[in-house]
Amino acid sequence: MRCEGINVLPYDGEVAFQTVFHFHPHVIPRHPGDGWTLKAGSPERERSLLDSDAQAIKDAIASTD
């Protein structure tokens, strides 16, 4: 996946929305005009959507083998 830049965000501690203590970085590819912003108080994503996203990532990684 080609991108123009990345954001790397560590989530550390309950007040940073970490629900299980572990090293938890987010690496977010960035593209011009992608519309992605950081907003304080963003709602938590539903577990079913998180699971679906995780499966899509696993499938994408597996397809590169």
mmCIF file of the N, C-alpha and C atoms, coordinates in Angstrom:
data_MODEL
# 
_entry.id   MODEL 
# 
loop_
_atom_site.group_PDB 
_atom_site.id 
_atom_site.type_symbol 
_atom_site.label_atom_id 
_atom_site.label_alt_id 
_atom_site.label_comp_id 
_atom_site.label_asym_id 
_atom_site.label_entity_id 
_atom_site.label_seq_id 
_atom_site.pdbx_PDB_ins_code 
_atom_site.Cartn_x 
_atom_site.Cartn_y 
_atom_site.Cartn_z 
_atom_site.occupancy 
_atom_site.B_iso_or_equiv 
_atom_site.pdbx_formal_charge 
_atom_site.auth_seq_id 
_atom_site.auth_comp_id 
_atom_site.auth_asym_id 
_atom_site.auth_atom_id 
_atom_site.pdbx_PDB_model_num 
ATOM 1   N N  . MET A 1 1  ? 0.849   -1.162  0.000  1.00 0.00 ? 1  MET A N  1 
ATOM 2   C CA . MET A 1 1  ? 0.000   0.000   0.000  1.00 0.00 ? 1  MET A CA 1 
ATOM 3   C C  . MET A 1 1  ? 0.907   1.242   0.000  1.00 0.00 ? 1  MET A C  1 
ATOM 4   N N  . ARG A 1 2  ? 0.823   2.029   -1.021 1.00 0.00 ? 2  ARG A N  1 
ATOM 5   C CA . ARG A 1 2  ? 1.620   3.251   -1.086 1.00 0.00 ? 2  ARG A CA 1 
ATOM 6   C C  . ARG A 1 2  ? 0.847   4.387   -0.428 1.00 0.00 ? 2  ARG A C  1 
ATOM 7   N N  . CYS A 1 3  ? 1.572   5.217   0.295  1.00 0.00 ? 3  CYS A N  1 
ATOM 8   C CA . CYS A 1 3  ? 0.934   6.366   0.927  1.00 0.00 ? 3  CYS A CA 1 
ATOM 9   C C  . CYS A 1 3  ? 1.936   7.517   0.949  1.00 0.00 ? 3  CYS A C  1 
ATOM 10  N N  . GLU A 1 4  ? 1.442   8.708   1.208  1.00 0.00 ? 4  GLU A N  1 
ATOM 11  C CA . GLU A 1 4  ? 2.291   9.906   1.230  1.00 0.00 ? 4  GLU A CA 1 
ATOM 12  C C  . GLU A 1 4  ? 2.922   10.125  2.600  1.00 0.00 ? 4  GLU A C  1 
ATOM 13  N N  . GLY A 1 5  ? 2.341   9.521   3.633  1.00 0.00 ? 5  GLY A N  1 
ATOM 14  C CA . GLY A 1 5  ? 2.849   9.668   4.985  1.00 0.00 ? 5  GLY A CA 1 
ATOM 15  C C  . GLY A 1 5  ? 2.131   8.715   5.915  1.00 0.00 ? 5  GLY A C  1 
ATOM 16  N N  . ILE A 1 6  ? 2.514   8.737   7.198  1.00 0.00 ? 6  ILE A N  1 
ATOM 17  C CA . ILE A 1 6  ? 1.851   7.894   8.191  1.00 0.00 ? 6  ILE A CA 1 
ATOM 18  C C  . ILE A 1 6  ? 1.706   8.659   9.497  1.00 0.00 ? 6  ILE A C  1 
ATOM 19  N N  . ASN A 1 7  ? 0.739   8.244   10.284 1.00 0.00 ? 7  ASN A N  1 
ATOM 20  C CA . ASN A 1 7  ? 0.638   8.640   11.690 1.00 0.00 ? 7  ASN A CA 1 
ATOM 21  C C  . ASN A 1 7  ? 0.897   7.382   12.499 1.00 0.00 ? 7  ASN A C  1 
ATOM 22  N N  . VAL A 1 8  ? 1.702   7.496   13.557 1.00 0.00 ? 8  VAL A N  1 
ATOM 23  C CA . VAL A 1 8  ? 1.930   6.389   14.478 1.00 0.00 ? 8  VAL A CA 1 
ATOM 24  C C  . VAL A 1 8  ? 1.441   6.866   15.837 1.00 0.00 ? 8  VAL A C  1 
ATOM 25  N N  . LEU A 1 9  ? 0.420   6.189   16.351 1.00 0.00 ? 9  LEU A N  1 
ATOM 26  C CA . LEU A 1 9  ? -0.199  6.608   17.600 1.00 0.00 ? 9  LEU A CA 1 
ATOM 27  C C  . LEU A 1 9  ? -0.159  5.482   18.616 1.00 0.00 ? 9  LEU A C  1 
ATOM 28  N N  . PRO A 1 10 ? 0.603   5.638   19.712 1.00 0.00 ? 10 PRO A N  1 
ATOM 29  C CA . PRO A 1 10 ? 0.536   4.629   20.767 1.00 0.00 ? 10 PRO A CA 1 
ATOM 30  C C  . PRO A 1 10 ? -0.644  4.932   21.688 1.00 0.00 ? 10 PRO A C  1 
ATOM 31  N N  . TYR A 1 11 ? -1.377  3.920   22.049 1.00 0.00 ? 11 TYR A N  1 
ATOM 32  C CA . TYR A 1 11 ? -2.466  4.053   23.012 1.00 0.00 ? 11 TYR A CA 1 
ATOM 33  C C  . TYR A 1 11 ? -1.971  3.409   24.297 1.00 0.00 ? 11 TYR A C  1 
ATOM 34  N N  . ASP A 1 12 ? -1.769  4.192   25.348 1.00 0.00 ? 12 ASP A N  1 
ATOM 35  C CA . ASP A 1 12 ? -1.189  3.678   26.578 1.00 0.00 ? 12 ASP A CA 1 
ATOM 36  C C  . ASP A 1 12 ? -1.997  4.163   27.769 1.00 0.00 ? 12 ASP A C  1 
ATOM 37  N N  . GLY A 1 13 ? -2.727  3.264   28.361 1.00 0.00 ? 13 GLY A N  1 
ATOM 38  C CA . GLY A 1 13 ? -3.492  3.582   29.560 1.00 0.00 ? 13 GLY A CA 1 
ATOM 39  C C  . GLY A 1 13 ? -4.974  3.788   29.293 1.00 0.00 ? 13 GLY A C  1 
ATOM 40  N N  . GLU A 1 14 ? -5.763  3.612   30.343 1.00 0.00 ? 14 GLU A N  1 
ATOM 41  C CA . GLU A 1 14 ? -7.209  3.687   30.221 1.00 0.00 ? 14 GLU A CA 1 
ATOM 42  C C  . GLU A 1 14 ? -7.691  5.026   29.691 1.00 0.00 ? 14 GLU A C  1 
ATOM 43  N N  . VAL A 1 15 ? -7.080  6.125   30.136 1.00 0.00 ? 15 VAL A N  1 
ATOM 44  C CA . VAL A 1 15 ? -7.540  7.439   29.675 1.00 0.00 ? 15 VAL A CA 1 
ATOM 45  C C  . VAL A 1 15 ? -7.198  7.683   28.208 1.00 0.00 ? 15 VAL A C  1 
ATOM 46  N N  . ALA A 1 16 ? -6.334  6.830   27.633 1.00 0.00 ? 16 ALA A N  1 
ATOM 47  C CA . ALA A 1 16 ? -6.008  6.924   26.209 1.00 0.00 ? 16 ALA A CA 1 
ATOM 48  C C  . ALA A 1 16 ? -6.779  5.868   25.417 1.00 0.00 ? 16 ALA A C  1 
ATOM 49  N N  . PHE A 1 17 ? -7.875  5.367   25.991 1.00 0.00 ? 17 PHE A N  1 
ATOM 50  C CA . PHE A 1 17 ? -8.770  4.411   25.342 1.00 0.00 ? 17 PHE A CA 1 
ATOM 51  C C  . PHE A 1 17 ? -8.191  3.013   25.217 1.00 0.00 ? 17 PHE A C  1 
ATOM 52  N N  . GLN A 1 18 ? -7.184  2.688   26.024 1.00 0.00 ? 18 GLN A N  1 
ATOM 53  C CA . GLN A 1 18 ? -6.647  1.334   26.015 1.00 0.00 ? 18 GLN A CA 1 
ATOM 54  C C  . GLN A 1 18 ? -7.448  0.525   27.038 1.00 0.00 ? 18 GLN A C  1 
ATOM 55  N N  . THR A 1 19 ? -8.086  -0.551  26.605 1.00 0.00 ? 19 THR A N  1 
ATOM 56  C CA . THR A 1 19 ? -8.931  -1.340  27.508 1.00 0.00 ? 19 THR A CA 1 
ATOM 57  C C  . THR A 1 19 ? -8.219  -2.555  28.083 1.00 0.00 ? 19 THR A C  1 
ATOM 58  N N  . VAL A 1 20 ? -7.153  -3.025  27.418 1.00 0.00 ? 20 VAL A N  1 
ATOM 59  C CA . VAL A 1 20 ? -6.344  -4.131  27.917 1.00 0.00 ? 20 VAL A CA 1 
ATOM 60  C C  . VAL A 1 20 ? -4.891  -3.670  27.863 1.00 0.00 ? 20 VAL A C  1 
ATOM 61  N N  . PHE A 1 21 ? -4.163  -3.748  28.991 1.00 0.00 ? 21 PHE A N  1 
ATOM 62  C CA . PHE A 1 21 ? -2.790  -3.257  29.024 1.00 0.00 ? 21 PHE A CA 1 
ATOM 63  C C  . PHE A 1 21 ? -1.897  -4.097  28.112 1.00 0.00 ? 21 PHE A C  1 
ATOM 64  N N  . HIS A 1 22 ? -1.295  -3.459  27.112 1.00 0.00 ? 22 HIS A N  1 
ATOM 65  C CA . HIS A 1 22 ? -0.337  -4.066  26.196 1.00 0.00 ? 22 HIS A CA 1 
ATOM 66  C C  . HIS A 1 22 ? 0.227   -2.944  25.320 1.00 0.00 ? 22 HIS A C  1 
ATOM 67  N N  . PHE A 1 23 ? 1.304   -3.235  24.591 1.00 0.00 ? 23 PHE A N  1 
ATOM 68  C CA . PHE A 1 23 ? 1.843   -2.259  23.645 1.00 0.00 ? 23 PHE A CA 1 
ATOM 69  C C  . PHE A 1 23 ? 0.905   -2.217  22.457 1.00 0.00 ? 23 PHE A C  1 
ATOM 70  N N  . HIS A 1 24 ? 0.377   -1.044  22.153 1.00 0.00 ? 24 HIS A N  1 
ATOM 71  C CA . HIS A 1 24 ? -0.703  -0.944  21.171 1.00 0.00 ? 24 HIS A CA 1 
ATOM 72  C C  . HIS A 1 24 ? -0.504  0.269   20.265 1.00 0.00 ? 24 HIS A C  1 
ATOM 73  N N  . PRO A 1 25 ? 0.412   0.173   19.285 1.00 0.00 ? 25 PRO A N  1 
ATOM 74  C CA . PRO A 1 25 ? 0.555   1.298   18.360 1.00 0.00 ? 25 PRO A CA 1 
ATOM 75  C C  . PRO A 1 25 ? -0.414  1.175   17.191 1.00 0.00 ? 25 PRO A C  1 
ATOM 76  N N  . HIS A 1 26 ? -0.859  2.285   16.703 1.00 0.00 ? 26 HIS A N  1 
ATOM 77  C CA . HIS A 1 26 ? -1.643  2.329   15.468 1.00 0.00 ? 26 HIS A CA 1 
ATOM 78  C C  . HIS A 1 26 ? -0.752  2.949   14.404 1.00 0.00 ? 26 HIS A C  1 
ATOM 79  N N  . VAL A 1 27 ? -0.598  2.308   13.271 1.00 0.00 ? 27 VAL A N  1 
ATOM 80  C CA . VAL A 1 27 ? 0.143   2.859   12.137 1.00 0.00 ? 27 VAL A CA 1 
ATOM 81  C C  . VAL A 1 27 ? -0.905  3.151   11.064 1.00 0.00 ? 27 VAL A C  1 
ATOM 82  N N  . ILE A 1 28 ? -1.106  4.417   10.773 1.00 0.00 ? 28 ILE A N  1 
ATOM 83  C CA . ILE A 1 28 ? -2.190  4.840   9.897  1.00 0.00 ? 28 ILE A CA 1 
ATOM 84  C C  . ILE A 1 28 ? -1.614  5.450   8.625  1.00 0.00 ? 28 ILE A C  1 
ATOM 85  N N  . PRO A 1 29 ? -1.806  4.769   7.479  1.00 0.00 ? 29 PRO A N  1 
ATOM 86  C CA . PRO A 1 29 ? -1.322  5.339   6.222  1.00 0.00 ? 29 PRO A CA 1 
ATOM 87  C C  . PRO A 1 29 ? -2.124  6.588   5.886  1.00 0.00 ? 29 PRO A C  1 
ATOM 88  N N  . ARG A 1 30 ? -1.454  7.604   5.367  1.00 0.00 ? 30 ARG A N  1 
ATOM 89  C CA . ARG A 1 30 ? -2.118  8.866   5.055  1.00 0.00 ? 30 ARG A CA 1 
ATOM 90  C C  . ARG A 1 30 ? -1.990  9.193   3.579  1.00 0.00 ? 30 ARG A C  1 
ATOM 91  N N  . HIS A 1 31 ? -3.054  9.720   3.035  1.00 0.00 ? 31 HIS A N  1 
ATOM 92  C CA . HIS A 1 31 ? -3.121  10.116  1.636  1.00 0.00 ? 31 HIS A CA 1 
ATOM 93  C C  . HIS A 1 31 ? -3.667  11.539  1.569  1.00 0.00 ? 31 HIS A C  1 
ATOM 94  N N  . PRO A 1 32 ? -3.257  12.333  0.597  1.00 0.00 ? 32 PRO A N  1 
ATOM 95  C CA . PRO A 1 32 ? -3.795  13.690  0.478  1.00 0.00 ? 32 PRO A CA 1 
ATOM 96  C C  . PRO A 1 32 ? -5.327  13.659  0.384  1.00 0.00 ? 32 PRO A C  1 
ATOM 97  N N  . GLY A 1 33 ? -5.967  14.505  1.173  1.00 0.00 ? 33 GLY A N  1 
ATOM 98  C CA . GLY A 1 33 ? -7.420  14.610  1.126  1.00 0.00 ? 33 GLY A CA 1 
ATOM 99  C C  . GLY A 1 33 ? -8.164  13.411  1.679  1.00 0.00 ? 33 GLY A C  1 
ATOM 100 N N  . ASP A 1 34 ? -7.502  12.581  2.516  1.00 0.00 ? 34 ASP A N  1 
ATOM 101 C CA . ASP A 1 34 ? -8.173  11.379  3.021  1.00 0.00 ? 34 ASP A CA 1 
ATOM 102 C C  . ASP A 1 34 ? -9.268  11.682  4.041  1.00 0.00 ? 34 ASP A C  1 
ATOM 103 N N  . GLY A 1 35 ? -9.302  12.904  4.556  1.00 0.00 ? 35 GLY A N  1 
ATOM 104 C CA . GLY A 1 35 ? -10.369 13.297  5.465  1.00 0.00 ? 35 GLY A CA 1 
ATOM 105 C C  . GLY A 1 35 ? -10.249 12.754  6.874  1.00 0.00 ? 35 GLY A C  1 
ATOM 106 N N  . TRP A 1 36 ? -9.163  12.050  7.187  1.00 0.00 ? 36 TRP A N  1 
ATOM 107 C CA . TRP A 1 36 ? -8.994  11.473  8.508  1.00 0.00 ? 36 TRP A CA 1 
ATOM 108 C C  . TRP A 1 36 ? -8.467  12.536  9.459  1.00 0.00 ? 36 TRP A C  1 
ATOM 109 N N  . THR A 1 37 ? -9.106  12.681  10.598 1.00 0.00 ? 37 THR A N  1 
ATOM 110 C CA . THR A 1 37 ? -8.662  13.648  11.599 1.00 0.00 ? 37 THR A CA 1 
ATOM 111 C C  . THR A 1 37 ? -8.699  13.015  12.974 1.00 0.00 ? 37 THR A C  1 
ATOM 112 N N  . LEU A 1 38 ? -7.946  13.579  13.885 1.00 0.00 ? 38 LEU A N  1 
ATOM 113 C CA . LEU A 1 38 ? -8.007  13.181  15.290 1.00 0.00 ? 38 LEU A CA 1 
ATOM 114 C C  . LEU A 1 38 ? -9.002  14.095  15.990 1.00 0.00 ? 38 LEU A C  1 
ATOM 115 N N  . LYS A 1 39 ? -9.944  13.509  16.672 1.00 0.00 ? 39 LYS A N  1 
ATOM 116 C CA . LYS A 1 39 ? -10.943 14.290  17.392 1.00 0.00 ? 39 LYS A CA 1 
ATOM 117 C C  . LYS A 1 39 ? -11.012 13.812  18.832 1.00 0.00 ? 39 LYS A C  1 
ATOM 118 N N  . ALA A 1 40 ? -10.991 14.731  19.767 1.00 0.00 ? 40 ALA A N  1 
ATOM 119 C CA . ALA A 1 40 ? -11.154 14.372  21.169 1.00 0.00 ? 40 ALA A CA 1 
ATOM 120 C C  . ALA A 1 40 ? -12.555 13.824  21.381 1.00 0.00 ? 40 ALA A C  1 
ATOM 121 N N  . GLY A 1 41 ? -12.663 12.778  22.161 1.00 0.00 ? 41 GLY A N  1 
ATOM 122 C CA . GLY A 1 41 ? -13.958 12.220  22.481 1.00 0.00 ? 41 GLY A CA 1 
ATOM 123 C C  . GLY A 1 41 ? -14.608 11.439  21.358 1.00 0.00 ? 41 GLY A C  1 
ATOM 124 N N  . SER A 1 42 ? -13.814 10.921  20.439 1.00 0.00 ? 42 SER A N  1 
ATOM 125 C CA . SER A 1 42 ? -14.380 10.118  19.356 1.00 0.00 ? 42 SER A CA 1 
ATOM 126 C C  . SER A 1 42 ? -15.085 8.898   19.948 1.00 0.00 ? 42 SER A C  1 
ATOM 127 N N  . PRO A 1 43 ? -16.229 8.513   19.396 1.00 0.00 ? 43 PRO A N  1 
ATOM 128 C CA . PRO A 1 43 ? -16.949 7.358   19.948 1.00 0.00 ? 43 PRO A CA 1 
ATOM 129 C C  . PRO A 1 43 ? -16.181 6.065   19.718 1.00 0.00 ? 43 PRO A C  1 
ATOM 130 N N  . GLU A 1 44 ? -16.352 5.133   20.622 1.00 0.00 ? 44 GLU A N  1 
ATOM 131 C CA . GLU A 1 44 ? -15.702 3.831   20.479 1.00 0.00 ? 44 GLU A CA 1 
ATOM 132 C C  . GLU A 1 44 ? -16.411 3.042   19.387 1.00 0.00 ? 44 GLU A C  1 
ATOM 133 N N  . ARG A 1 45 ? -15.641 2.383   18.551 1.00 0.00 ? 45 ARG A N  1 
ATOM 134 C CA . ARG A 1 45 ? -16.194 1.598   17.446 1.00 0.00 ? 45 ARG A CA 1 
ATOM 135 C C  . ARG A 1 45 ? -16.783 0.300   17.998 1.00 0.00 ? 45 ARG A C  1 
ATOM 136 N N  . GLU A 1 46 ? -17.893 -0.141  17.442 1.00 0.00 ? 46 GLU A N  1 
ATOM 137 C CA . GLU A 1 46 ? -18.546 -1.375  17.880 1.00 0.00 ? 46 GLU A CA 1 
ATOM 138 C C  . GLU A 1 46 ? -17.627 -2.569  17.670 1.00 0.00 ? 46 GLU A C  1 
ATOM 139 N N  . ARG A 1 47 ? -17.660 -3.524  18.607 1.00 0.00 ? 47 ARG A N  1 
ATOM 140 C CA . ARG A 1 47 ? -16.794 -4.703  18.557 1.00 0.00 ? 47 ARG A CA 1 
ATOM 141 C C  . ARG A 1 47 ? -16.955 -5.454  17.234 1.00 0.00 ? 47 ARG A C  1 
ATOM 142 N N  . SER A 1 48 ? -18.191 -5.600  16.729 1.00 0.00 ? 48 SER A N  1 
ATOM 143 C CA . SER A 1 48 ? -18.402 -6.336  15.477 1.00 0.00 ? 48 SER A CA 1 
ATOM 144 C C  . SER A 1 48 ? -17.674 -5.660  14.317 1.00 0.00 ? 48 SER A C  1 
ATOM 145 N N  . LEU A 1 49 ? -17.630 -4.329  14.317 1.00 0.00 ? 49 LEU A N  1 
ATOM 146 C CA . LEU A 1 49 ? -16.913 -3.605  13.266 1.00 0.00 ? 49 LEU A CA 1 
ATOM 147 C C  . LEU A 1 49 ? -15.404 -3.762  13.428 1.00 0.00 ? 49 LEU A C  1 
ATOM 148 N N  . LEU A 1 50 ? -14.927 -3.730  14.675 1.00 0.00 ? 50 LEU A N  1 
ATOM 149 C CA . LEU A 1 50 ? -13.497 -3.942  14.922 1.00 0.00 ? 50 LEU A CA 1 
ATOM 150 C C  . LEU A 1 50 ? -13.081 -5.340  14.463 1.00 0.00 ? 50 LEU A C  1 
ATOM 151 N N  . ASP A 1 51 ? -13.908 -6.341  14.784 1.00 0.00 ? 51 ASP A N  1 
ATOM 152 C CA . ASP A 1 51 ? -13.601 -7.710  14.371 1.00 0.00 ? 51 ASP A CA 1 
ATOM 153 C C  . ASP A 1 51 ? -13.587 -7.836  12.850 1.00 0.00 ? 51 ASP A C  1 
ATOM 154 N N  . SER A 1 52 ? -14.524 -7.181  12.189 1.00 0.00 ? 52 SER A N  1 
ATOM 155 C CA . SER A 1 52 ? -14.589 -7.202  10.730 1.00 0.00 ? 52 SER A CA 1 
ATOM 156 C C  . SER A 1 52 ? -13.350 -6.541  10.118 1.00 0.00 ? 52 SER A C  1 
ATOM 157 N N  . ASP A 1 53 ? -12.938 -5.405  10.682 1.00 0.00 ? 53 ASP A N  1 
ATOM 158 C CA . ASP A 1 53 ? -11.725 -4.723  10.213 1.00 0.00 ? 53 ASP A CA 1 
ATOM 159 C C  . ASP A 1 53 ? -10.502 -5.614  10.396 1.00 0.00 ? 53 ASP A C  1 
ATOM 160 N N  . ALA A 1 54 ? -10.408 -6.264  11.567 1.00 0.00 ? 54 ALA A N  1 
ATOM 161 C CA . ALA A 1 54 ? -9.265  -7.129  11.857 1.00 0.00 ? 54 ALA A CA 1 
ATOM 162 C C  . ALA A 1 54 ? -9.201  -8.285  10.863 1.00 0.00 ? 54 ALA A C  1 
ATOM 163 N N  . GLN A 1 55 ? -10.354 -8.865  10.542 1.00 0.00 ? 55 GLN A N  1 
ATOM 164 C CA . GLN A 1 55 ? -10.373 -9.975  9.588  1.00 0.00 ? 55 GLN A CA 1 
ATOM 165 C C  . GLN A 1 55 ? -9.949  -9.510  8.199  1.00 0.00 ? 55 GLN A C  1 
ATOM 166 N N  . ALA A 1 56 ? -10.387 -8.326  7.798  1.00 0.00 ? 56 ALA A N  1 
ATOM 167 C CA . ALA A 1 56 ? -9.996  -7.786  6.492  1.00 0.00 ? 56 ALA A CA 1 
ATOM 168 C C  . ALA A 1 56 ? -8.483  -7.580  6.426  1.00 0.00 ? 56 ALA A C  1 
ATOM 169 N N  . ILE A 1 57 ? -7.891  -7.119  7.513  1.00 0.00 ? 57 ILE A N  1 
ATOM 170 C CA . ILE A 1 57 ? -6.437  -6.926  7.560  1.00 0.00 ? 57 ILE A CA 1 
ATOM 171 C C  . ILE A 1 57 ? -5.730  -8.277  7.484  1.00 0.00 ? 57 ILE A C  1 
ATOM 172 N N  . LYS A 1 58 ? -6.214  -9.265  8.255  1.00 0.00 ? 58 LYS A N  1 
ATOM 173 C CA . LYS A 1 58 ? -5.620  -10.605 8.215  1.00 0.00 ? 58 LYS A CA 1 
ATOM 174 C C  . LYS A 1 58 ? -5.685  -11.194 6.803  1.00 0.00 ? 58 LYS A C  1 
ATOM 175 N N  . ASP A 1 59 ? -6.853  -11.039 6.157  1.00 0.00 ? 59 ASP A N  1 
ATOM 176 C CA . ASP A 1 59 ? -7.011  -11.564 4.791  1.00 0.00 ? 59 ASP A CA 1 
ATOM 177 C C  . ASP A 1 59 ? -6.054  -10.870 3.825  1.00 0.00 ? 59 ASP A C  1 
ATOM 178 N N  . ALA A 1 60 ? -5.889  -9.559  3.971  1.00 0.00 ? 60 ALA A N  1 
ATOM 179 C CA . ALA A 1 60 ? -4.987  -8.821  3.092  1.00 0.00 ? 60 ALA A CA 1 
ATOM 180 C C  . ALA A 1 60 ? -3.536  -9.268  3.289  1.00 0.00 ? 60 ALA A C  1 
ATOM 181 N N  . ILE A 1 61 ? -3.151  -9.497  4.532  1.00 0.00 ? 61 ILE A N  1 
ATOM 182 C CA . ILE A 1 61 ? -1.784  -9.966  4.817  1.00 0.00 ? 61 ILE A CA 1 
ATOM 183 C C  . ILE A 1 61 ? -1.582  -11.359 4.254  1.00 0.00 ? 61 ILE A C  1 
ATOM 184 N N  . ALA A 1 62 ? -2.567  -12.228 4.443  1.00 0.00 ? 62 ALA A N  1 
ATOM 185 C CA . ALA A 1 62 ? -2.458  -13.604 3.949  1.00 0.00 ? 62 ALA A CA 1 
ATOM 186 C C  . ALA A 1 62 ? -2.359  -13.657 2.428  1.00 0.00 ? 62 ALA A C  1 
ATOM 187 N N  . SER A 1 63 ? -2.999  -12.728 1.753  1.00 0.00 ? 63 SER A N  1 
ATOM 188 C CA . SER A 1 63 ? -2.987  -12.740 0.287  1.00 0.00 ? 63 SER A CA 1 
ATOM 189 C C  . SER A 1 63 ? -1.633  -12.304 -0.281 1.00 0.00 ? 63 SER A C  1 
ATOM 190 N N  . THR A 1 64 ? -0.747  -11.767 0.548  1.00 0.00 ? 64 THR A N  1 
ATOM 191 C CA . THR A 1 64 ? 0.573   -11.343 0.074  1.00 0.00 ? 64 THR A CA 1 
ATOM 192 C C  . THR A 1 64 ? 1.612   -12.445 0.195  1.00 0.00 ? 64 THR A C  1 
ATOM 193 N N  . ASP A 1 65 ? 1.239   -13.552 0.838  1.00 0.00 ? 65 ASP A N  1 
ATOM 194 C CA . ASP A 1 65 ? 2.202   -14.668 1.015  1.00 0.00 ? 65 ASP A CA 1 
ATOM 195 C C  . ASP A 1 65 ? 2.425   -15.425 -0.260 1.00 0.00 ? 65 ASP A C  1 
# 
